[in-house]
Amino acid sequence: MPGPLTLEGFRVDLAECLFLEPGEVDLQDSPFAAGLDSLRIVTLLEGWRAAGADVTFVDLAECTSFAQWWQLLTERTRGADHADA
């Protein structure tokens, strides 16, 4: 079972899909401009939903930055013990 969502884990997830190191992920970047396509977003979404996030593809598509994704995930995760740093 996946562990709780953390900012570090969020960066790792994004980095894997973008072929970057976690420290290279700029949270101000647009997910689509950064190179994510719908298939990769769905893959990320499945993992985050398994960790308790109650978000949909449409929710993420309406966001314009990874920072907005993180905010949405932290607001909509059941029983989460988030680490914001």
Gaussian input, Z-matrix of N, CA and C with variables (Angstrom, degrees):
# hf/3-21g

backbone

0 1
 N
 C     1     B1
 C     2     B2     1     A1
 N     3     B3     2     A2     1     D1
 C     4     B4     3     A3     2     D2
 C     5     B5     4     A4     3     D3
 N     6     B6     5     A5     4     D4
 C     7     B7     6     A6     5     D5
 C     8     B8     7     A7     6     D6
 N     9     B9     8     A8     7     D7
 C    10    B10     9     A9     8     D8
 C    11    B11    10    A10     9     D9
 N    12    B12    11    A11    10    D10
 C    13    B13    12    A12    11    D11
 C    14    B14    13    A13    12    D12
 N    15    B15    14    A14    13    D13
 C    16    B16    15    A15    14    D14
 C    17    B17    16    A16    15    D15
 N    18    B18    17    A17    16    D16
 C    19    B19    18    A18    17    D17
 C    20    B20    19    A19    18    D18
 N    21    B21    20    A20    19    D19
 C    22    B22    21    A21    20    D20
 C    23    B23    22    A22    21    D21
 N    24    B24    23    A23    22    D22
 C    25    B25    24    A24    23    D23
 C    26    B26    25    A25    24    D24
 N    27    B27    26    A26    25    D25
 C    28    B28    27    A27    26    D26
 C    29    B29    28    A28    27    D27
 N    30    B30    29    A29    28    D28
 C    31    B31    30    A30    29    D29
 C    32    B32    31    A31    30    D30
 N    33    B33    32    A32    31    D31
 C    34    B34    33    A33    32    D32
 C    35    B35    34    A34    33    D33
 N    36    B36    35    A35    34    D34
 C    37    B37    36    A36    35    D35
 C    38    B38    37    A37    36    D36
 N    39    B39    38    A38    37    D37
 C    40    B40    39    A39    38    D38
 C    41    B41    40    A40    39    D39
 N    42    B42    41    A41    40    D40
 C    43    B43    42    A42    41    D41
 C    44    B44    43    A43    42    D42
 N    45    B45    44    A44    43    D43
 C    46    B46    45    A45    44    D44
 C    47    B47    46    A46    45    D45
 N    48    B48    47    A47    46    D46
 C    49    B49    48    A48    47    D47
 C    50    B50    49    A49    48    D48
 N    51    B51    50    A50    49    D49
 C    52    B52    51    A51    50    D50
 C    53    B53    52    A52    51    D51
 N    54    B54    53    A53    52    D52
 C    55    B55    54    A54    53    D53
 C    56    B56    55    A55    54    D54
 N    57    B57    56    A56    55    D55
 C    58    B58    57    A57    56    D56
 C    59    B59    58    A58    57    D57
 N    60    B60    59    A59    58    D58
 C    61    B61    60    A60    59    D59
 C    62    B62    61    A61    60    D60
 N    63    B63    62    A62    61    D61
 C    64    B64    63    A63    62    D62
 C    65    B65    64    A64    63    D63
 N    66    B66    65    A65    64    D64
 C    67    B67    66    A66    65    D65
 C    68    B68    67    A67    66    D66
 N    69    B69    68    A68    67    D67
 C    70    B70    69    A69    68    D68
 C    71    B71    70    A70    69    D69
 N    72    B72    71    A71    70    D70
 C    73    B73    72    A72    71    D71
 C    74    B74    73    A73    72    D72
 N    75    B75    74    A74    73    D73
 C    76    B76    75    A75    74    D74
 C    77    B77    76    A76    75    D75
 N    78    B78    77    A77    76    D76
 C    79    B79    78    A78    77    D77
 C    80    B80    79    A79    78    D78
 N    81    B81    80    A80    79    D79
 C    82    B82    81    A81    80    D80
 C    83    B83    82    A82    81    D81
 N    84    B84    83    A83    82    D82
 C    85    B85    84    A84    83    D83
 C    86    B86    85    A85    84    D84
 N    87    B87    86    A86    85    D85
 C    88    B88    87    A87    86    D86
 C    89    B89    88    A88    87    D87
 N    90    B90    89    A89    88    D88
 C    91    B91    90    A90    89    D89
 C    92    B92    91    A91    90    D90
 N    93    B93    92    A92    91    D91
 C    94    B94    93    A93    92    D92
 C    95    B95    94    A94    93    D93
 N    96    B96    95    A95    94    D94
 C    97    B97    96    A96    95    D95
 C    98    B98    97    A97    96    D96
 N    99    B99    98    A98    97    D97
 C   100   B100    99    A99    98    D98
 C   101   B101   100   A100    99    D99
 N   102   B102   101   A101   100   D100
 C   103   B103   102   A102   101   D101
 C   104   B104   103   A103   102   D102
 N   105   B105   104   A104   103   D103
 C   106   B106   105   A105   104   D104
 C   107   B107   106   A106   105   D105
 N   108   B108   107   A107   106   D106
 C   109   B109   108   A108   107   D107
 C   110   B110   109   A109   108   D108
 N   111   B111   110   A110   109   D109
 C   112   B112   111   A111   110   D110
 C   113   B113   112   A112   111   D111
 N   114   B114   113   A113   112   D112
 C   115   B115   114   A114   113   D113
 C   116   B116   115   A115   114   D114
 N   117   B117   116   A116   115   D115
 C   118   B118   117   A117   116   D116
 C   119   B119   118   A118   117   D117
 N   120   B120   119   A119   118   D118
 C   121   B121   120   A120   119   D119
 C   122   B122   121   A121   120   D120
 N   123   B123   122   A122   121   D121
 C   124   B124   123   A123   122   D122
 C   125   B125   124   A124   123   D123
 N   126   B126   125   A125   124   D124
 C   127   B127   126   A126   125   D125
 C   128   B128   127   A127   126   D126
 N   129   B129   128   A128   127   D127
 C   130   B130   129   A129   128   D128
 C   131   B131   130   A130   129   D129
 N   132   B132   131   A131   130   D130
 C   133   B133   132   A132   131   D131
 C   134   B134   133   A133   132   D132
 N   135   B135   134   A134   133   D133
 C   136   B136   135   A135   134   D134
 C   137   B137   136   A136   135   D135
 N   138   B138   137   A137   136   D136
 C   139   B139   138   A138   137   D137
 C   140   B140   139   A139   138   D138
 N   141   B141   140   A140   139   D139
 C   142   B142   141   A141   140   D140
 C   143   B143   142   A142   141   D141
 N   144   B144   143   A143   142   D142
 C   145   B145   144   A144   143   D143
 C   146   B146   145   A145   144   D144
 N   147   B147   146   A146   145   D145
 C   148   B148   147   A147   146   D146
 C   149   B149   148   A148   147   D147
 N   150   B150   149   A149   148   D148
 C   151   B151   150   A150   149   D149
 C   152   B152   151   A151   150   D150
 N   153   B153   152   A152   151   D151
 C   154   B154   153   A153   152   D152
 C   155   B155   154   A154   153   D153
 N   156   B156   155   A155   154   D154
 C   157   B157   156   A156   155   D155
 C   158   B158   157   A157   156   D156
 N   159   B159   158   A158   157   D157
 C   160   B160   159   A159   158   D158
 C   161   B161   160   A160   159   D159
 N   162   B162   161   A161   160   D160
 C   163   B163   162   A162   161   D161
 C   164   B164   163   A163   162   D162
 N   165   B165   164   A164   163   D163
 C   166   B166   165   A165   164   D164
 C   167   B167   166   A166   165   D165
 N   168   B168   167   A167   166   D166
 C   169   B169   168   A168   167   D167
 C   170   B170   169   A169   168   D168
 N   171   B171   170   A170   169   D169
 C   172   B172   171   A171   170   D170
 C   173   B173   172   A172   171   D171
 N   174   B174   173   A173   172   D172
 C   175   B175   174   A174   173   D173
 C   176   B176   175   A175   174   D174
 N   177   B177   176   A176   175   D175
 C   178   B178   177   A177   176   D176
 C   179   B179   178   A178   177   D177
 N   180   B180   179   A179   178   D178
 C   181   B181   180   A180   179   D179
 C   182   B182   181   A181   180   D180
 N   183   B183   182   A182   181   D181
 C   184   B184   183   A183   182   D182
 C   185   B185   184   A184   183   D183
 N   186   B186   185   A185   184   D184
 C   187   B187   186   A186   185   D185
 C   188   B188   187   A187   186   D186
 N   189   B189   188   A188   187   D187
 C   190   B190   189   A189   188   D188
 C   191   B191   190   A190   189   D189
 N   192   B192   191   A191   190   D190
 C   193   B193   192   A192   191   D191
 C   194   B194   193   A193   192   D192
 N   195   B195   194   A194   193   D193
 C   196   B196   195   A195   194   D194
 C   197   B197   196   A196   195   D195
 N   198   B198   197   A197   196   D196
 C   199   B199   198   A198   197   D197
 C   200   B200   199   A199   198   D198
 N   201   B201   200   A200   199   D199
 C   202   B202   201   A201   200   D200
 C   203   B203   202   A202   201   D201
 N   204   B204   203   A203   202   D202
 C   205   B205   204   A204   203   D203
 C   206   B206   205   A205   204   D204
 N   207   B207   206   A206   205   D205
 C   208   B208   207   A207   206   D206
 C   209   B209   208   A208   207   D207
 N   210   B210   209   A209   208   D208
 C   211   B211   210   A210   209   D209
 C   212   B212   211   A211   210   D210
 N   213   B213   212   A212   211   D211
 C   214   B214   213   A213   212   D212
 C   215   B215   214   A214   213   D213
 N   216   B216   215   A215   214   D214
 C   217   B217   216   A216   215   D215
 C   218   B218   217   A217   216   D216
 N   219   B219   218   A218   217   D217
 C   220   B220   219   A219   218   D218
 C   221   B221   220   A220   219   D219
 N   222   B222   221   A221   220   D220
 C   223   B223   222   A222   221   D221
 C   224   B224   223   A223   222   D222
 N   225   B225   224   A224   223   D223
 C   226   B226   225   A225   224   D224
 C   227   B227   226   A226   225   D225
 N   228   B228   227   A227   226   D226
 C   229   B229   228   A228   227   D227
 C   230   B230   229   A229   228   D228
 N   231   B231   230   A230   229   D229
 C   232   B232   231   A231   230   D230
 C   233   B233   232   A232   231   D231
 N   234   B234   233   A233   232   D232
 C   235   B235   234   A234   233   D233
 C   236   B236   235   A235   234   D234
 N   237   B237   236   A236   235   D235
 C   238   B238   237   A237   236   D236
 C   239   B239   238   A238   237   D237
 N   240   B240   239   A239   238   D238
 C   241   B241   240   A240   239   D239
 C   242   B242   241   A241   240   D240
 N   243   B243   242   A242   241   D241
 C   244   B244   243   A243   242   D242
 C   245   B245   244   A244   243   D243
 N   246   B246   245   A245   244   D244
 C   247   B247   246   A246   245   D245
 C   248   B248   247   A247   246   D246
 N   249   B249   248   A248   247   D247
 C   250   B250   249   A249   248   D248
 C   251   B251   250   A250   249   D249
 N   252   B252   251   A251   250   D250
 C   253   B253   252   A252   251   D251
 C   254   B254   253   A253   252   D252

   B1=1.4514
   B2=1.5278
   B3=1.3081
   B4=1.4560
   B5=1.5239
   B6=1.3267
   B7=1.4576
   B8=1.5130
   B9=1.3327
   B10=1.4579
   B11=1.5263
   B12=1.3050
   B13=1.4604
   B14=1.5185
   B15=1.3140
   B16=1.4525
   B17=1.5182
   B18=1.3065
   B19=1.4542
   B20=1.5234
   B21=1.3169
   B22=1.4665
   B23=1.5299
   B24=1.3274
   B25=1.4601
   B26=1.5187
   B27=1.3234
   B28=1.4598
   B29=1.5314
   B30=1.3418
   B31=1.4740
   B32=1.5319
   B33=1.3281
   B34=1.4713
   B35=1.5270
   B36=1.3296
   B37=1.4696
   B38=1.5311
   B39=1.3360
   B40=1.4655
   B41=1.5202
   B42=1.3217
   B43=1.4599
   B44=1.5305
   B45=1.3252
   B46=1.4654
   B47=1.5233
   B48=1.3167
   B49=1.4690
   B50=1.5262
   B51=1.3156
   B52=1.4656
   B53=1.5250
   B54=1.3427
   B55=1.4601
   B56=1.5280
   B57=1.3366
   B58=1.4587
   B59=1.5229
   B60=1.3185
   B61=1.4541
   B62=1.5300
   B63=1.3290
   B64=1.4687
   B65=1.5318
   B66=1.3113
   B67=1.4564
   B68=1.5192
   B69=1.3269
   B70=1.4682
   B71=1.5275
   B72=1.3193
   B73=1.4620
   B74=1.5261
   B75=1.3149
   B76=1.4571
   B77=1.5213
   B78=1.3119
   B79=1.4621
   B80=1.5168
   B81=1.3189
   B82=1.4650
   B83=1.5322
   B84=1.3342
   B85=1.4649
   B86=1.5204
   B87=1.3148
   B88=1.4603
   B89=1.5258
   B90=1.3206
   B91=1.4664
   B92=1.5293
   B93=1.3178
   B94=1.4614
   B95=1.5270
   B96=1.3267
   B97=1.4661
   B98=1.5281
   B99=1.3304
   B100=1.4649
   B101=1.5231
   B102=1.3302
   B103=1.4571
   B104=1.5165
   B105=1.3223
   B106=1.4650
   B107=1.5205
   B108=1.3110
   B109=1.4587
   B110=1.5273
   B111=1.3156
   B112=1.4624
   B113=1.5280
   B114=1.3084
   B115=1.4672
   B116=1.5243
   B117=1.3191
   B118=1.4644
   B119=1.5235
   B120=1.3205
   B121=1.4642
   B122=1.5246
   B123=1.3183
   B124=1.4654
   B125=1.5306
   B126=1.3129
   B127=1.4687
   B128=1.5240
   B129=1.3348
   B130=1.4627
   B131=1.5253
   B132=1.3130
   B133=1.4614
   B134=1.5242
   B135=1.3193
   B136=1.4679
   B137=1.5262
   B138=1.3314
   B139=1.4623
   B140=1.5140
   B141=1.3280
   B142=1.4653
   B143=1.5224
   B144=1.3170
   B145=1.4661
   B146=1.5326
   B147=1.3290
   B148=1.4653
   B149=1.5344
   B150=1.3329
   B151=1.4642
   B152=1.5290
   B153=1.3310
   B154=1.4511
   B155=1.5163
   B156=1.3324
   B157=1.4650
   B158=1.5251
   B159=1.3144
   B160=1.4616
   B161=1.5261
   B162=1.3343
   B163=1.4693
   B164=1.5253
   B165=1.3203
   B166=1.4571
   B167=1.5241
   B168=1.2982
   B169=1.4606
   B170=1.5262
   B171=1.3216
   B172=1.4711
   B173=1.5300
   B174=1.3328
   B175=1.4648
   B176=1.5268
   B177=1.3301
   B178=1.4644
   B179=1.5230
   B180=1.3255
   B181=1.4661
   B182=1.5256
   B183=1.3131
   B184=1.4584
   B185=1.5269
   B186=1.3178
   B187=1.4674
   B188=1.5261
   B189=1.3300
   B190=1.4642
   B191=1.5211
   B192=1.3343
   B193=1.4685
   B194=1.5264
   B195=1.3278
   B196=1.4633
   B197=1.5307
   B198=1.3300
   B199=1.4676
   B200=1.5326
   B201=1.3251
   B202=1.4669
   B203=1.5197
   B204=1.3201
   B205=1.4679
   B206=1.5211
   B207=1.3411
   B208=1.4598
   B209=1.5245
   B210=1.3191
   B211=1.4590
   B212=1.5255
   B213=1.3154
   B214=1.4645
   B215=1.5277
   B216=1.3183
   B217=1.4660
   B218=1.5238
   B219=1.3147
   B220=1.4630
   B221=1.5197
   B222=1.3172
   B223=1.4731
   B224=1.5220
   B225=1.3121
   B226=1.4722
   B227=1.5185
   B228=1.3078
   B229=1.4609
   B230=1.5111
   B231=1.3238
   B232=1.4604
   B233=1.5286
   B234=1.3247
   B235=1.4628
   B236=1.5039
   B237=1.3065
   B238=1.4583
   B239=1.5158
   B240=1.2987
   B241=1.4597
   B242=1.5199
   B243=1.3068
   B244=1.4537
   B245=1.5101
   B246=1.3045
   B247=1.4582
   B248=1.5126
   B249=1.3105
   B250=1.4556
   B251=1.5072
   B252=1.2884
   B253=1.4705
   B254=1.5100
   A1=108.52
   A2=117.84
   A3=120.45
   A4=111.34
   A5=114.83
   A6=119.90
   A7=110.36
   A8=115.68
   A9=119.43
   A10=111.07
   A11=115.38
   A12=120.63
   A13=109.31
   A14=115.63
   A15=121.84
   A16=107.81
   A17=116.57
   A18=119.93
   A19=110.46
   A20=116.73
   A21=120.29
   A22=110.91
   A23=116.52
   A24=120.48
   A25=112.36
   A26=116.19
   A27=121.84
   A28=109.91
   A29=116.13
   A30=120.36
   A31=111.61
   A32=116.32
   A33=120.58
   A34=110.00
   A35=116.80
   A36=120.90
   A37=110.77
   A38=116.02
   A39=120.03
   A40=111.08
   A41=116.40
   A42=120.98
   A43=111.35
   A44=116.72
   A45=120.05
   A46=111.30
   A47=116.89
   A48=120.52
   A49=112.52
   A50=116.63
   A51=120.93
   A52=112.88
   A53=116.72
   A54=122.15
   A55=111.10
   A56=114.74
   A57=122.81
   A58=109.39
   A59=115.51
   A60=121.27
   A61=106.61
   A62=118.45
   A63=119.91
   A64=113.69
   A65=117.87
   A66=121.18
   A67=113.83
   A68=116.56
   A69=120.92
   A70=112.50
   A71=117.38
   A72=121.21
   A73=108.38
   A74=116.86
   A75=122.62
   A76=107.80
   A77=116.50
   A78=119.95
   A79=113.23
   A80=117.52
   A81=120.15
   A82=111.98
   A83=116.98
   A84=120.61
   A85=111.87
   A86=114.63
   A87=121.91
   A88=108.19
   A89=118.44
   A90=120.27
   A91=112.93
   A92=117.58
   A93=119.35
   A94=111.30
   A95=117.61
   A96=120.66
   A97=110.69
   A98=116.99
   A99=120.96
   A100=111.99
   A101=116.84
   A102=120.12
   A103=115.99
   A104=118.13
   A105=118.71
   A106=110.18
   A107=115.63
   A108=120.48
   A109=107.94
   A110=116.19
   A111=120.16
   A112=112.45
   A113=118.78
   A114=120.94
   A115=110.84
   A116=117.11
   A117=120.20
   A118=111.09
   A119=117.00
   A120=120.19
   A121=109.99
   A122=117.18
   A123=120.47
   A124=110.20
   A125=117.28
   A126=121.02
   A127=110.53
   A128=117.00
   A129=120.93
   A130=110.31
   A131=115.49
   A132=121.67
   A133=111.46
   A134=117.51
   A135=120.83
   A136=111.06
   A137=116.71
   A138=120.23
   A139=112.26
   A140=116.41
   A141=120.10
   A142=111.70
   A143=116.51
   A144=119.50
   A145=110.11
   A146=117.02
   A147=120.73
   A148=111.03
   A149=116.55
   A150=121.47
   A151=111.83
   A152=117.35
   A153=121.15
   A154=116.23
   A155=118.47
   A156=120.82
   A157=110.00
   A158=115.56
   A159=121.83
   A160=108.59
   A161=115.64
   A162=121.80
   A163=108.80
   A164=115.17
   A165=121.61
   A166=109.73
   A167=115.50
   A168=121.19
   A169=109.83
   A170=116.82
   A171=121.22
   A172=110.13
   A173=117.31
   A174=120.45
   A175=110.44
   A176=115.88
   A177=119.92
   A178=111.57
   A179=117.18
   A180=120.83
   A181=111.80
   A182=117.21
   A183=120.86
   A184=112.77
   A185=117.27
   A186=121.62
   A187=109.91
   A188=115.77
   A189=119.72
   A190=113.84
   A191=117.60
   A192=119.67
   A193=110.04
   A194=115.02
   A195=119.72
   A196=110.28
   A197=117.40
   A198=120.96
   A199=110.10
   A200=116.73
   A201=119.89
   A202=110.78
   A203=116.89
   A204=119.72
   A205=109.71
   A206=115.84
   A207=119.93
   A208=110.36
   A209=117.19
   A210=121.03
   A211=110.12
   A212=116.66
   A213=121.43
   A214=110.87
   A215=116.84
   A216=120.51
   A217=111.43
   A218=117.21
   A219=119.24
   A220=111.82
   A221=116.68
   A222=120.33
   A223=112.33
   A224=116.15
   A225=119.42
   A226=113.60
   A227=117.85
   A228=120.03
   A229=109.12
   A230=114.67
   A231=121.74
   A232=110.54
   A233=115.36
   A234=120.44
   A235=113.32
   A236=116.77
   A237=119.77
   A238=112.16
   A239=114.16
   A240=122.45
   A241=104.63
   A242=116.86
   A243=122.13
   A244=111.98
   A245=113.99
   A246=120.65
   A247=106.18
   A248=117.44
   A249=121.13
   A250=113.90
   A251=118.12
   A252=118.57
   A253=109.70
   D1=135.57
   D2=-179.17
   D3=-63.10
   D4=148.99
   D5=176.65
   D6=-78.69
   D7=-177.51
   D8=179.79
   D9=-66.55
   D10=153.92
   D11=177.35
   D12=-72.68
   D13=132.10
   D14=175.07
   D15=-129.76
   D16=158.92
   D17=177.56
   D18=-62.77
   D19=-39.29
   D20=177.63
   D21=-61.62
   D22=-45.39
   D23=178.34
   D24=-64.74
   D25=-37.84
   D26=176.76
   D27=-59.86
   D28=-46.46
   D29=178.15
   D30=-62.67
   D31=-39.93
   D32=178.40
   D33=-62.78
   D34=-45.59
   D35=179.06
   D36=-58.03
   D37=-48.17
   D38=-179.96
   D39=-63.32
   D40=-44.48
   D41=-177.75
   D42=-59.42
   D43=-41.46
   D44=179.34
   D45=-59.97
   D46=-40.69
   D47=-179.41
   D48=-75.02
   D49=-25.62
   D50=-177.16
   D51=-99.64
   D52=0.58
   D53=-178.62
   D54=58.01
   D55=47.19
   D56=179.08
   D57=-127.03
   D58=172.37
   D59=168.12
   D60=-86.42
   D61=149.51
   D62=-178.52
   D63=-53.16
   D64=-37.91
   D65=179.64
   D66=-68.24
   D67=-15.58
   D68=179.65
   D69=-87.20
   D70=-8.78
   D71=-179.78
   D72=-75.97
   D73=119.45
   D74=177.35
   D75=-95.20
   D76=113.95
   D77=-176.38
   D78=-66.31
   D79=-13.70
   D80=177.57
   D81=-85.40
   D82=-9.05
   D83=179.35
   D84=-67.97
   D85=150.31
   D86=171.68
   D87=-77.45
   D88=132.57
   D89=179.34
   D90=-55.72
   D91=-42.22
   D92=-177.50
   D93=-74.59
   D94=-39.13
   D95=177.58
   D96=-66.52
   D97=-29.64
   D98=178.97
   D99=-73.05
   D100=-15.91
   D101=176.17
   D102=115.03
   D103=5.16
   D104=177.92
   D105=-76.54
   D106=137.37
   D107=174.11
   D108=-109.11
   D109=174.77
   D110=-174.11
   D111=-62.12
   D112=-35.70
   D113=179.97
   D114=-64.77
   D115=-43.99
   D116=178.92
   D117=-66.65
   D118=-37.00
   D119=178.07
   D120=-64.06
   D121=-42.98
   D122=178.41
   D123=-62.44
   D124=-40.03
   D125=177.82
   D126=-61.34
   D127=-46.95
   D128=177.06
   D129=-60.50
   D130=-45.60
   D131=-177.27
   D132=-59.16
   D133=-41.13
   D134=179.69
   D135=-59.93
   D136=-42.96
   D137=178.72
   D138=-65.84
   D139=-41.93
   D140=-179.61
   D141=-69.17
   D142=-35.56
   D143=176.66
   D144=-67.62
   D145=-37.16
   D146=177.08
   D147=-63.98
   D148=-26.65
   D149=177.76
   D150=-86.44
   D151=2.06
   D152=174.34
   D153=108.46
   D154=2.52
   D155=-179.49
   D156=-77.09
   D157=130.37
   D158=179.46
   D159=-101.15
   D160=72.16
   D161=-179.36
   D162=-130.89
   D163=157.49
   D164=179.12
   D165=-118.17
   D166=169.50
   D167=175.98
   D168=-58.22
   D169=-43.55
   D170=-179.45
   D171=-61.34
   D172=-41.28
   D173=177.58
   D174=-55.96
   D175=-47.65
   D176=-179.14
   D177=-68.04
   D178=-39.56
   D179=-177.60
   D180=-64.06
   D181=-25.97
   D182=179.47
   D183=-78.42
   D184=-12.37
   D185=179.57
   D186=-86.31
   D187=147.77
   D188=-177.04
   D189=-106.63
   D190=1.02
   D191=178.45
   D192=-151.25
   D193=161.08
   D194=174.96
   D195=-64.16
   D196=-32.30
   D197=177.88
   D198=-61.14
   D199=-39.26
   D200=177.16
   D201=-67.66
   D202=-35.92
   D203=175.15
   D204=-59.54
   D205=-48.10
   D206=-177.46
   D207=-61.22
   D208=-43.33
   D209=178.97
   D210=-59.86
   D211=-45.55
   D212=179.11
   D213=-61.64
   D214=-45.68
   D215=-179.76
   D216=-61.59
   D217=-42.42
   D218=-178.53
   D219=-69.69
   D220=-32.15
   D221=178.68
   D222=-73.77
   D223=-27.09
   D224=-172.06
   D225=-117.67
   D226=30.57
   D227=177.20
   D228=-108.36
   D229=124.34
   D230=-178.46
   D231=-72.31
   D232=132.39
   D233=173.70
   D234=58.09
   D235=29.86
   D236=-174.52
   D237=-81.43
   D238=144.50
   D239=171.61
   D240=-116.95
   D241=78.28
   D242=-172.32
   D243=-74.24
   D244=144.15
   D245=170.20
   D246=-110.03
   D247=111.74
   D248=-175.37
   D249=-84.67
   D250=0.02
   D251=-179.58
   D252=-127.17

